[in-house]
Amino acid sequence: SRRNSPTLRQSKLDLLLAITNNNPKEIILTMADANALINDLSRQVQANDIESGKITLTKLKIWMLEIPSGSQAPLPSITLAANALELGALLSVADDDLDAFARNLSQLKPYYSMMGTNSTTERKCHVLGLNLMHLLVDNRLSEFHAELELLSEKEAGTPYVSFPITLERQLMVGSYDEVLNAKSNVPDPSYQFFMENLLETVRDSIADCVEVSYKSMKLTDAVTMMKFESTEELREYVQEKREDWIVEGDQLTFQPPPTGSKAVDIPSMNLIAQSLSYATELERIV
């Protein structure tokens, strides 16, 4: 097969030599070595040691290249590889790197498929929940619901997964206040990164509603409605995103949004007369 071709194996060897500073003795990793690296990576993720974690994850991904594909892959190796990629996903969230998070997820899914429904990992629901949060923040709702279809009832019922499911329902019915309050009830600190991004989206939606519903309001009321911590935060938000809002003293004034043409602006009688004139002329010609 192509996986075992000399060219592909040589490219793996070249990659390994580059990572290990051209020292062949460091190339071959046993299962025991991989387990030790997993323990190292777990400690690095917990300690938020991002740079060391990236190096350890790279070594594990190199070891994963030697795992046979398909039904020939031993379950312990598959499980170990899944654990490594799950830790990699958590590491990328700690690093605020959504691209790396997406890459780890795409690499992880085939291992979940090979594991089947009878096997699982300790962090599977945690990582799947983070993926749902990622899709929710990006407003990729069709992919969000497609992922839900792949979950078992038990997985969907865990706090890690039920949290984004509840958020999505609240967003759909416009319960923005409940979404904003959910920031203090995340199932794990790793969810805070996605919540911050989601809260910005929700605040923008609330701001859009407020500016067409009110001519003005007190700053303190706006702070409460938009769940800011202080009036200073609100002022920063106005300066960055709502330049047409006017802050005067303790009052916030909204500029009326531009409106299009109204029905009364359409010269309906003139149009009717013109249409009748065309019809009369057409009848004469016929």
Secondary structure, DSSP 8 states (H G I E B T S, - for coil): -GGG-HHHHHHHHHHHHHHTTT-GGGT---HHHHHHHHHHHHHHHHTT-HHHHHHHHHHHHHHHTTS--GGGS-HHHHHHHHHHHHHHHHHHHHTT-HHHHHHHHHHHHHHHHHH-SS---TTHHHHHHHHHHHHHHTT-HHHHHHHHHTS-HHHHTSHHHHHHHHHHHHHHTT-HHHHHHGGGG-SSGGGHHHHHHHHHHHHHHHHHHHHHH-SEEEHHHHHHHTT-SSHHHHHHHHHHH-TT-EEETTEEE---------GGGS-HHHHHHHHHHHHHHHHHH-
